[in-house]
Amino acid sequence: MSQEFGFEPEEKSPSAKTKKGVLISVIAAAAAVLVALGGVTVWLLYGAEKYDDPSFYTYDYTQEHDGVIITGLADESLTELRIPKEIDEKPVVAIDDEAFGYCTGLKEIHIPDSVTKIGGYAFCGCEGLTEIHIPDAITTIDECTFSDCISLTKINIPDSVTRIGSYAFDCCESLTEIHIPGAVTEIGVLAFRGCTGLKEIHIPDSVTKIGEGAFYECTGMTEINIPQSVTSIEEMTFHSCTSLRAIHIPNSVTGIGKLAFAKCESLTELSVPDSVTDIGEGAFASCTGLTKLDIHAARIGNSAFTVCTGLTEVNLADSVTFIDEFAFSYCTGIKEIHIPDSVTAIGVEAFEDCPDLIIYGKSGSSAEKYAREEGFSFQAV
């Protein structure tokens, strides 16, 4: 000790007076060092065990009346972070908006069960994060909470969660599986966009709303269920799910939005129930693998099935009343179609570039009128 602080050891035992002087000098010198080395002071005040804790000195926080809110990472070089349950004898209750956003080196984080809220963008852009456990008290996964966590392979969503916000897991391309609990009622806009590693996902019956583009470009997904609780398939919900082989649209659905299933190239067969009043613009555009189609919906929208080049069989039910312009344009594989008498209007170029098409229908019907005007062969039935 004496050598560390610049004192030469005595060769013989000193007197009591000398000992006292040396002790005072040692204390003074030690105090000076401790002032210079604040961390040692902390070590003395809190003990070696706490000082050695990797969570100590690694985050910023504020205190509210009900507890502590973690606001950020003090040391952005960290790869692992463990947030304690308590700070200054107060529970850690929340992780603030953007708290760990773009901490690209962070690979692992432990969140205590005391946390009841995780803010929007809290882990956005944490490109090194591979796995995270969400505490059971969380009820909402906010906007962009885990967006662009490109290395995230696994995440638990606890049963307490009722809502998954917009962009919540946007572009989590390494995520291979996810369980949506039975309490979730809403999946937000673009919530899982670009999760290219997801193969399948089960949506529980509790879900009543799936936001626009929720599964946009989930190119690895081969199957998905739409529960009876859903009444509308919004715009671009499954756009570019290029591996999706089959989809069942329940009779609870009344509308299919614009580009909802566009570029789902692996779909081979499809049945649209009569509960659907409108198939939106481009809803199934460029579904090039689609070969058979049964439509019971009332209205077939603009370009709804354009460029479905593999389509060879189209069955229109008596519930169909309107076929909009370009609805089946560039469906070069269609050779014949029966248009029921219930169809009262057919838009211009509805069957544009279907060169070998023969239209069947009743004499004097809208089908015959359209065929004559557009130059298609017509057969009365």
N, C-alpha and C positions, 0 to 999 in steps of 0.2 A: 504493500500500500504506500509506504513512504517513498519508495523509488518512483512509483507512478506519478506522485505529486512533486517530485524534485528534491526530496530530502535524503541526505546521506545517513545511513544507519550508524548508530553509536557502537563503538567496539566494546564498551562495557556498560553495565546497567546504570542508567541515569538516576539522578536524585529525584525525589518527588516533585520539586520545583521545576526541574528540567522536563519531567514527564508531562506536567500540566501545560508548560509552554509549547511543547511539541504537539500536544493534543489540540490546543487552541489553533495553532498554525495549520494543522491537518484539516480541521473543520473549516477554517477560512478558505484554504486552497480548494477543498472539495466543493464548497459553496460556489466558488468562482467557476469551477468546471461545470457544475450543474446548471448555472445560469446560461453558460455557453451551449450546453447540451440539453435542450429542453426535454428531449425524449427520455433522458435518464431521470429527470424530475418526475415525469409521468410514470416511469418504471417504479420509482420509489413510492409514489402516491397510490398507484393502482396495483402494483405487484407484477411480477414477471409473467404470470399466467395470462393476465389480461393484455399486457403489452404484446405478447407473442401471438395473440389471437389475430388471424388474418383479416378479420372484419374491423379491427381497431384502426382508427385513422384512415378509413378507406371510403367513406361516404359523407355527404353533407346532409343536414337535416334541419327541420324547424319543429317547434313545439306548438301544438294547439291545445285547447282546453281538454280535449278527449284523448290526446296522445301525441305521438311523434310521427312526422311525415318525412320519409326519405326523399330528398330533392335532387340528389345527383351523386356522381362518383368523384371523390377527391383525387384519387390516383388512377388515371385512365390507362396505366400500363398493366393493371391487374388482369389476371385471367380467371380468377376465382373469387367469389364474394359470398360471405355468409352474413346475413343481416340478423342481428340479435332480436329477441322478443321484446326486450326493454332497453331503453336508454334513459339515463338519469331517473331511474325508477318509474318511468312512464312507458306504457305499451307502445310498440311500433304498430300503427294502425293503417298506414297507407304508403303507397309509392306514388310520387307526384307525376304529373304529366311530363313527358320527355326526360324523366329522371336519368335513365341510362341510354338514351337515344344515341345511336352511332358509336357506342363503346365497342369497337370492332374486335378488340382483343379479348373481351369477356367470353369465356367458354362455359362457365358453370356458375350458377347463382342459387343460393338457398333462401327462400322466402318463408318467414315464420308464420305459424297458423294465426297469429294475432292480427295479421294484415287482412283488412276487409275491403280494401279498394286498391286497384291498380289503374293508374291514369292512362289516358290516351298517349300514344307514341312512347310509352314508358321504355320499351325495349326495341323500338324501331331501328333497323339498321345494325343490330348486333350480329354481325356476320359470322362471328366465331361461336355463337351460342348453339350448343348441340341438344340440350335437354333442359327442361324446366318443370318444376312442380308448382301448380297453382293452389293456394290454400283453399280449404273447404268453405271459408266464409265469403268468398268472392261471388257476387251475383251477376256482374256484367263484365264482359271483356270488351273494353272500350275501343274506340276508333284507332286503327293503326298500332295497336298495342305491340304486336309481334311482326308487323310488316317488314319485309326484306331481311328476315332472319334466315338467310339462305342455307345455313348449316343445320338448322333445327330439324331433327329427325323424329323426335317424340315429345308429346306434350299431353298432359292430362287436363281435361276440363271437368271440374268437380260437379257433382249433382246439384249444387246450389246455384249454378249459373242459369239464368233465364234468358239472357240475350247475348248474342255475338255481334259486335258492332261492325260498322263499315271498315273494310280494309284490314280487319283484325289479324288475319294471317296472309295477307297479300304477298305473293311471290316467295312463300316459304317452300322453295322448290325441292328441298330434301325431305320434307315431311311425307312419310309413307303411310301412316295410319292416324286416324283421329276418331275419338268417340264423342258424339254429341249427346249429352244427357237428356233424359226425359222431361226436364223442366224447361228446356229452351223453347221459347215461343217465336223468336225472330232470328233470322240469319241476315246480316246486313249487306249492303251494297258492296260488291267485289270482295266479300269477306275471305274467300279462298282463291281468288284469282291467281293464276300462274303457279298453283301448287301441283307441279308437273309430276311429282313422285307419288301422289295419292292414287291408289288403284280402285278403291271402292269406299263408299261412305254411306252410313245408314242415317237417315233423317227420321227422328221420332215423330209420333202422331201429335205431339204437343206443339210442333212448329206450324204456325198459321201463315207466316210470311217469309218468303225467300227473296231477298233483294236483287235488284238488277245486277247482272254480271257476277253473281255470287260464286259461281264455279267456272268462270270464263278462263279458257285455256288451261284447264286441268287435263292435259293431253294424255296422261297415263291412266285416267279413270275409265274402267271398263263397264261398270254398272252403278246405278244409283236408283234409289226408290223415291218416289214423290208420295207423301202420305195423303190420306183422305182429308186431312185438316187444311190442306192448301187449296185455295180457290183460284189463284192466278199464278201463271208462270211469267215472270217479268222479263223485260227486255234483256237480251244477251245472257240470260242466266246460265246456259250451258254452251254458249258459243265456243266453237273450236275445241270441244271435247272430242278430239279426233279418234280416240280409242273406244268411245262409248258404243257398245254393240246393241243394246236394247234399252228401251224406256217404256214404262207403263204410265199412261196419263190417266189418273183416276177420274171418275165421273163427278167429283166435287169441283173440278177445274172448269171455270167459265170463260177464261181468256188465256191466249198464248201470245206473249208480247213479241215485239219487233226483234228479229234475229235471235230469238230464244235458243234455237238449236242449230243455227247456221254453222256450216262446216263440221258437222258431226259426221265425218266421212265413213265411219264404220257401222252406222245404223243400217240395218238391212230391211226391217219391216216396221210399220207404224200404223197404229189405229188411233184416230182422234174421236173421242166420244161425243154424243149429241148434247152433252152439257155445255160444250164449248160453243159460244156464240160467235167468236171471231178468232181466226188464225191470223196473227199480225204480219206486217210487212217483212218479207224475207225470213220468216220464222224458221223454215227448214231449207233455206237457200244453200246450194252447194253440198247437200248431203249426197255425195256421189255414189255411195254404196247402197243407197235405198233402192230396193227393187219392187216392193209391194206396199201399197198405200190404201187404207180404208178411211174414208172421211165421212163423219156424221155431223160435223160442225156446220153452223148456218152460213157463215161467211168465210171465204178463202181470200186472204188479203193480197195486196200488190206484191208480186214476186215471191209469194210464199214458198214455192217449190222450184224456183228458177235454178237452172244448172244442176238439177238432180239427174245427171246423165245416165245413171244405171236404172232408172225407173222404167219398168215395163208393164206394170199392172196398177191401174188406178180405179178404185171403186168409190163412186159417189152415192151416198144415201139420199133418200127422198127429203131428208132434213136440210140439205144444202139449198140455199136460195140465191147465192151471189158468188160469182167468180171474178175477181178483180183483174186488172190489166197485168200482163206479164206473169200471172200466177204460176203457169207451167212452162214458161219460156225456156228454150234451150234444153228441154227434156227430150233429147234426141232418140231415146229408146222407146218412147211411147208410140205404139202402132195403132191403138184404138182406145176409145173412151166412150162410155155411155153417160150422157148428161141427162139427168132426170127432169121431168116436166116442172118440178118444184123450183128449178133455177129460172129466175125471171130476168137476170141480166148477166152478161159476160163482157168484161172489159176488153179494150183493144189489145191485140197482140197477146192475149192470155195464153195462147199456144204458139207463140212466135218461135220459129226455127224448130218445129216438130215436123219434119218434111214428109214422113210417111203416115201421118195421122189420119185415121178415119173416125169421124164423129157419128155416134148413134144417138137418136132421140126421136121424139114424136114430131110428126108433120106439123108445121106451123109454130113450132116451139122456138124459144130463144136459141136453142142449140142449132136448129136449122138456119135461122137468121144469121147467126154468127158464122157458121160454116160457109154460107153463100158469100157473105161480105168479105171473109178472110181468105177465100179460095181453098177451103178444105173439102175433101170428099165427105158426103153426108149419106147416111143410110137411115131411112125411117123404120121405126120399130113399133 
